[in-house]
Amino acid sequence: MKDEKSCLQSIAGGNEEALEQLYHLYSGRVYNTLISYTKNAEDAEELLQDVFVTVFNTAARFEFNSSVSTWIYRITVNKSLDFLRKKNSQKRFGIFTSLYVRDSAEIKYESPDFVHPGVKLENQEDAKLLFRAIDQLSENQKTAFILTQIEGLPQQEVAEIMNQSRKAVESLLARAKANLRLELEKFFPERGINKKNTSR
């Protein structure tokens, strides 16, 4: 494969083969990031296509002020956050209408049994609770946590993706971890009680 800069220049010229090369290089990482936000494979796959359509349509405007990787992650995060805002808006509307419309169809937003594809089998139960807790974080805290702790990106790259300073990312991450601890404490005492009851 040609280097990423040449690849992107070819994409800007309408070269679909170059887009396919970039897709094969980044689609796995992009998908993992998307599913951390959406918690739904179908939504993540749809957004994955959307990310690379945007890459194709905007490649000519990319000025190489950041790495191609940072640019693609930025598009991915923006698509994810837009999706969540839209979903939350639909959820509020769905709750509102269900107060007045009888026999309304049940509205489903994600599987309650969602497990991130990268999570080992023995950690799946804890992962479900973790992703439920991540849902409660603010957008910036959620993004800082997902990109550094789940995707394993360096804080400096995350700072560039988020258009924040590295210090700001460190602060967001510290607050995210503190809030997650508080949220997870709500679950674990209950699990402890259940264990006591089953041992009788």
C-alpha positions as CSV (number, residue, x, y, z in Angstrom):
1,M,0.0,0.0,0.0
2,K,1.2,3.5,-0.8
3,D,1.8,5.9,2.2
4,E,-1.3,7.4,3.8
5,K,-0.7,10.9,2.4
6,S,-0.6,9.6,-1.2
7,C,-3.5,7.3,-0.5
8,L,-5.6,10.3,0.7
9,Q,-4.6,12.4,-2.3
10,S,-5.8,9.6,-4.5
11,I,-9.1,9.4,-2.6
12,A,-9.5,13.2,-3.1
13,G,-9.2,12.5,-6.8
14,G,-12.0,10.0,-6.6
15,N,-9.9,6.8,-6.5
16,E,-12.2,4.2,-4.9
17,E,-9.4,1.6,-4.8
18,A,-7.4,3.9,-2.5
19,L,-10.5,4.3,-0.3
20,E,-10.7,0.5,-0.1
21,Q,-7.0,0.4,1.0
22,L,-7.6,2.9,3.8
23,Y,-10.8,1.1,4.8
24,H,-8.9,-2.2,5.3
25,L,-6.3,-0.3,7.3
26,Y,-8.7,1.5,9.7
27,S,-12.1,-0.2,9.6
28,G,-11.4,-2.6,12.5
29,R,-10.3,0.2,14.9
30,V,-13.1,2.5,13.7
31,Y,-15.7,-0.2,14.3
32,N,-14.4,-1.0,17.8
33,T,-14.6,2.7,18.7
34,L,-18.1,3.0,17.2
35,I,-19.5,0.0,19.1
36,S,-18.1,1.4,22.4
37,Y,-20.5,4.3,21.8
38,T,-23.5,2.6,20.2
39,K,-23.5,-0.7,22.0
40,N,-25.2,-2.2,18.9
41,A,-23.5,-4.0,16.1
42,E,-26.0,-3.0,13.4
43,D,-25.7,0.7,14.3
44,A,-21.9,0.5,14.5
45,E,-21.8,-1.1,11.0
46,E,-24.0,1.6,9.5
47,L,-21.9,4.3,11.1
48,L,-18.7,2.6,9.8
49,Q,-19.9,3.0,6.3
50,D,-20.9,6.6,7.1
51,V,-17.4,7.4,8.4
52,F,-15.8,6.2,5.2
53,V,-18.3,8.0,3.0
54,T,-17.3,11.2,4.8
55,V,-13.6,10.3,4.4
56,F,-14.2,10.0,0.6
57,N,-16.3,13.2,0.4
58,T,-14.0,15.4,2.4
59,A,-10.5,14.0,1.6
60,A,-9.9,16.9,-0.8
61,R,-10.3,19.4,2.1
62,F,-7.9,17.6,4.5
63,E,-4.9,19.8,5.0
64,F,-2.5,17.4,6.8
65,N,-2.4,19.5,9.9
66,S,-2.8,16.3,11.8
67,S,-2.2,12.6,11.1
68,V,-4.6,10.7,8.9
69,S,-5.3,8.5,11.9
70,T,-6.3,11.5,14.1
71,W,-8.5,12.8,11.4
72,I,-10.4,9.5,10.9
73,Y,-10.8,9.1,14.7
74,R,-12.2,12.6,14.9
75,I,-14.8,11.8,12.2
76,T,-15.6,8.6,14.1
77,V,-16.1,10.4,17.4
78,N,-18.2,13.1,15.9
79,K,-20.4,10.5,14.1
80,S,-20.8,8.6,17.4
81,L,-21.8,11.6,19.4
82,D,-24.2,12.8,16.8
83,F,-25.8,9.3,16.8
84,L,-26.1,9.3,20.6
85,R,-27.7,12.8,20.7
86,K,-30.2,11.7,18.1
87,K,-31.0,8.5,19.9
88,N,-31.4,10.3,23.2
89,S,-33.7,12.8,21.5
90,Q,-35.8,9.9,20.0
91,K,-35.9,8.2,23.4
92,R,-37.3,11.3,25.1
93,F,-39.8,11.7,22.3
94,G,-40.7,8.0,22.6
95,I,-41.3,8.3,26.4
96,F,-43.4,11.4,25.9
97,T,-45.7,9.9,23.2
98,S,-46.1,6.6,25.1
99,L,-47.8,8.6,27.9
100,Y,-50.5,9.5,25.5
101,V,-50.7,6.8,22.9
102,R,-52.0,3.4,24.1
103,D,-50.7,0.1,22.7
104,S,-47.7,1.9,21.2
105,A,-45.0,-0.4,19.9
106,E,-42.1,-1.0,22.2
107,I,-39.1,1.2,21.4
108,K,-35.8,-0.6,21.6
109,Y,-32.5,1.3,21.6
110,E,-29.8,-1.3,22.4
111,S,-29.5,-4.8,23.6
112,P,-29.4,-5.0,27.4
113,D,-27.0,-8.0,27.0
114,F,-24.5,-6.0,24.9
115,V,-20.9,-7.2,25.2
116,H,-18.0,-5.4,23.5
117,P,-16.4,-7.9,21.0
118,G,-13.0,-7.2,22.5
119,V,-14.0,-8.4,26.0
120,K,-12.9,-11.8,27.2
121,L,-15.6,-14.3,28.2
122,E,-14.7,-14.2,31.9
123,N,-14.9,-10.4,32.1
124,Q,-18.2,-10.0,30.2
125,E,-20.5,-9.5,33.2
126,D,-18.3,-6.7,34.6
127,A,-18.0,-5.2,31.1
128,K,-21.8,-5.0,30.8
129,L,-21.9,-2.9,34.0
130,L,-18.9,-0.8,32.9
131,F,-20.6,0.1,29.6
132,R,-23.8,0.9,31.4
133,A,-21.9,3.2,33.7
134,I,-20.0,4.8,30.7
135,D,-23.4,5.8,29.3
136,Q,-23.8,8.2,32.3
137,L,-20.7,10.1,31.6
138,S,-20.6,13.5,29.8
139,E,-19.6,13.5,26.1
140,N,-16.1,14.6,26.7
141,Q,-15.5,12.3,29.7
142,K,-16.9,9.4,27.7
143,T,-14.7,10.1,24.7
144,A,-11.5,10.5,26.8
145,F,-12.3,7.2,28.6
146,I,-13.2,5.2,25.5
147,L,-10.2,6.4,23.4
148,T,-7.6,6.0,26.1
149,Q,-8.8,3.1,28.2
150,I,-10.7,1.0,25.7
151,E,-9.0,1.8,22.4
152,G,-5.6,2.3,24.1
153,L,-4.7,5.5,22.3
154,P,-1.9,7.7,23.7
155,Q,-3.3,10.8,25.6
156,Q,-1.5,13.2,23.2
157,E,-3.3,11.7,20.2
158,V,-6.6,11.8,22.1
159,A,-6.0,15.4,22.9
160,E,-5.5,16.1,19.1
161,I,-8.6,14.1,18.2
162,M,-10.7,16.1,20.8
163,N,-9.0,19.4,20.1
164,Q,-8.1,19.7,23.7
165,S,-4.8,20.0,25.6
166,R,-3.2,16.9,27.0
167,K,-3.7,18.3,30.5
168,A,-7.5,18.7,29.7
169,V,-7.6,15.1,28.6
170,E,-5.9,14.0,31.8
171,S,-8.4,15.9,33.8
172,L,-11.4,14.5,31.9
173,L,-10.0,11.0,32.3
174,A,-9.6,11.5,36.1
175,R,-13.2,12.8,36.4
176,A,-14.5,9.9,34.2
177,K,-12.8,7.3,36.4
178,A,-14.1,8.9,39.6
179,N,-17.7,9.1,38.2
180,L,-17.4,5.5,36.9
181,R,-16.4,4.3,40.4
182,L,-19.4,6.0,41.9
183,E,-21.7,4.5,39.3
184,L,-20.3,1.0,39.6
185,E,-20.6,1.1,43.4
186,K,-24.4,1.1,42.9
187,F,-24.1,-2.3,41.2
188,F,-21.5,-4.2,43.3
189,P,-23.2,-4.1,46.7
190,E,-26.3,-5.7,45.1
191,R,-24.1,-8.4,43.6
192,G,-22.6,-9.0,47.1
193,I,-26.1,-9.4,48.6
194,N,-27.1,-11.9,45.9
195,K,-24.0,-14.0,46.6
196,K,-24.9,-14.1,50.4
197,N,-28.5,-15.2,49.6
198,T,-27.4,-18.0,47.2
199,S,-25.0,-19.4,49.8
200,R,-27.7,-20.2,52.3
